[in-house]
């Protein structure tokens, strides 16, 4: 032990040097300490627990270690949570005041910016002069009202309503786009207890129209300012190169317009088969104001030059419904049977077969398409959902009714998206591949009915296409020729 060793070192000096020891160290050289050192001689409390395992010395060291750990844990602090006082719930008036003072113009319809009123500690300055006019700008928020914007800017309620009524004579107030900026001029007021009068407001109502409300004596009047607009379409052409979408974007076509172009082309060509050397041609609705602003609309014409074949498609309104017609006046093919699930393979065909679960042969009234669990299932053609829900051995099942006494069925879905009575179009998502009902694995059981009698889906083809004729075809060709005369760049 360290104490014994120190004591021995202190006493090794002999009797002649004992008088030279400091008083504090000399106290260690006592008979009691000598007897204690003799008793502890040979006892090692700091034991290496990795050696002589199982001996008395090892057990003594383990007992010492256990005692020290127990003392440490007993002195450890508590980890119990300290429960603090909860604030009282906020009242309705407090919640309303917090809402209007928050910075959330889009989420709350721009109804923010209210300030807390002054308390009794604020001294009002009555004699301060006022400016004869105040010019400011207000913006219309999402879901906001025109009169409400004026009132928040400081216009009196009566004058705000009058200005809104004047503007509504030129256009519906709901047609004013969110984010429109309104320039306001507020005049001098007779006293501080009334709002300032509206002297003038001006804003851009449409691309072709600017509106101004000005004061004429005691009344307000509306002054419209028409703006000349050039409606020449914008034409974008280019080579497909590494990718059609990227090439069209680089040429200046908007992303949504390109998506419309690809959907139109998909009716006639396989988009994935378009080659790098092919050339695309897009004509887009475009309007340019004399003041410099412009608006880009939707796609009017879609063209694709494949070398030996040139495809020209024009959007045309037929009986109130827009669709794409080719240069010969033939419209989109409607109702054509489409693959209900992509990248699938036939696992069981139509006809008699041995049922793998029931254990006997019976008629298989459809085709099984093997596909991964959760693969999207699309409507094969246009129609109305006749049934959507659980249907016995079919599991989750959707049945769609089509014109001409035809119907299709989709079984064993993991989840149904369509609803009964819903009108669906070809390619619209109606559910996901699953293994519900009498099924041995994830697949789609696809059925086709003719007058409520099951038929082989591979034997049915739906082909319907509108055909322009007479005066309608002449107007169509005239419009197409006029658009093709548009220069690149507008």
PyMOL commands that set and color helices and strands:
alter all, ss='L'
color gray80, all
select helices_A, chain A and resi 2-11+15-20+23-26+31-39+56-74+92-101+146-153+157-168+173-175+244-251+255-266+271-273+392-394+403-405+457-459+470-484
alter helices_A, ss='H'
color red, helices_A
select strands_A, chain A and resi 134-139+181-186+198-206+209-216+219-226+229-230+234-239+279-289+294-305+310-318+321-326+330-334+345-348+351-354+361-364+367-370+376-378+383-390+396-402+406-416+423-424+429-433+443-450+453-455+464-467
alter strands_A, ss='S'
color yellow, strands_A
deselect
rebuild
show_as cartoon
